[in-house]
Amino acid sequence: MLDTQYFKQKLETEEAQLRQDLAQISTDKIHPGHDDFEAVSAEPEMFMETRDDIADKLENFSEREATTETLEVRLRDIIEALERIEKGTYGKCKISGEDIEIERLEANPAATTCKSHINED
């Protein structure tokens, strides 16, 4: 029998870490409470004197934007997994309906498919 409490705790721990990581590089002020984040610049707005300064700032922002997007996708996956626990559908392959292997859930508690359907997700 699948220990959903164990996986719930694991998911909640990862969710907290993701939210902490997102708070370091982004803001959700656009849509507060909707888990919709936007990257913010690492440096306060100021007058840039050289093209190199501008290029560095743009590169830094682009990196933060890509990281924010990756973390936001993972956060949504975690939230959806927690919702499946509440609905009683956690641990079932969304394609076949079969149980997802425990070792797959250990590696990725937000997994939605079994190993045989891993590339169909």
Contacts in CASP RR format, 6 or more apart in sequence:
PFRMAT RR
TARGET T0000
AUTHOR 0000-0000-0000
METHOD contacts of the structure
MODEL  1
MLDTQYFKQKLETEEAQLRQDLAQISTDKIHPGHDDFEAVSAEPEMFMET
RDDIADKLENFSEREATTETLEVRLRDIIEALERIEKGTYGKCKISGEDI
EIERLEANPAATTCKSHINED
2 90 0 8 1.000
2 91 0 8 1.000
2 99 0 8 1.000
2 102 0 8 1.000
2 105 0 8 1.000
4 85 0 8 1.000
4 88 0 8 1.000
4 90 0 8 1.000
7 81 0 8 1.000
7 85 0 8 1.000
7 90 0 8 1.000
7 105 0 8 1.000
7 109 0 8 1.000
8 82 0 8 1.000
8 85 0 8 1.000
10 109 0 8 1.000
11 78 0 8 1.000
11 81 0 8 1.000
11 82 0 8 1.000
11 85 0 8 1.000
11 109 0 8 1.000
11 110 0 8 1.000
12 82 0 8 1.000
14 74 0 8 1.000
14 78 0 8 1.000
14 109 0 8 1.000
15 75 0 8 1.000
15 78 0 8 1.000
15 79 0 8 1.000
15 82 0 8 1.000
18 71 0 8 1.000
18 74 0 8 1.000
18 75 0 8 1.000
18 78 0 8 1.000
19 75 0 8 1.000
21 71 0 8 1.000
22 28 0 8 1.000
22 37 0 8 1.000
22 68 0 8 1.000
22 71 0 8 1.000
22 72 0 8 1.000
22 75 0 8 1.000
25 39 0 8 1.000
25 40 0 8 1.000
25 42 0 8 1.000
25 64 0 8 1.000
25 67 0 8 1.000
25 68 0 8 1.000
26 37 0 8 1.000
26 38 0 8 1.000
26 39 0 8 1.000
26 40 0 8 1.000
26 64 0 8 1.000
26 68 0 8 1.000
27 37 0 8 1.000
27 38 0 8 1.000
27 40 0 8 1.000
28 34 0 8 1.000
28 35 0 8 1.000
28 36 0 8 1.000
28 37 0 8 1.000
28 38 0 8 1.000
29 38 0 8 1.000
30 36 0 8 1.000
30 38 0 8 1.000
35 72 0 8 1.000
35 75 0 8 1.000
35 76 0 8 1.000
35 79 0 8 1.000
36 72 0 8 1.000
37 68 0 8 1.000
37 71 0 8 1.000
37 72 0 8 1.000
38 68 0 8 1.000
39 61 0 8 1.000
39 64 0 8 1.000
39 65 0 8 1.000
39 67 0 8 1.000
39 68 0 8 1.000
40 64 0 8 1.000
41 57 0 8 1.000
41 60 0 8 1.000
41 61 0 8 1.000
41 64 0 8 1.000
42 60 0 8 1.000
42 61 0 8 1.000
42 64 0 8 1.000
43 57 0 8 1.000
43 60 0 8 1.000
48 54 0 8 1.000
48 57 0 8 1.000
74 110 0 8 1.000
77 110 0 8 1.000
78 109 0 8 1.000
78 110 0 8 1.000
80 110 0 8 1.000
80 112 0 8 1.000
81 90 0 8 1.000
81 109 0 8 1.000
81 110 0 8 1.000
81 112 0 8 1.000
84 90 0 8 1.000
84 91 0 8 1.000
84 92 0 8 1.000
91 99 0 8 1.000
91 100 0 8 1.000
91 105 0 8 1.000
91 111 0 8 1.000
92 98 0 8 1.000
92 99 0 8 1.000
92 100 0 8 1.000
93 99 0 8 1.000
93 100 0 8 1.000
93 112 0 8 1.000
93 113 0 8 1.000
93 114 0 8 1.000
93 117 0 8 1.000
94 112 0 8 1.000
94 113 0 8 1.000
94 121 0 8 1.000
95 113 0 8 1.000
95 114 0 8 1.000
95 117 0 8 1.000
95 120 0 8 1.000
96 114 0 8 1.000
96 116 0 8 1.000
96 117 0 8 1.000
98 114 0 8 1.000
99 114 0 8 1.000
100 111 0 8 1.000
100 112 0 8 1.000
100 113 0 8 1.000
100 114 0 8 1.000
101 114 0 8 1.000
101 115 0 8 1.000
104 111 0 8 1.000
104 114 0 8 1.000
104 115 0 8 1.000
104 118 0 8 1.000
105 111 0 8 1.000
112 121 0 8 1.000
113 120 0 8 1.000
113 121 0 8 1.000
END
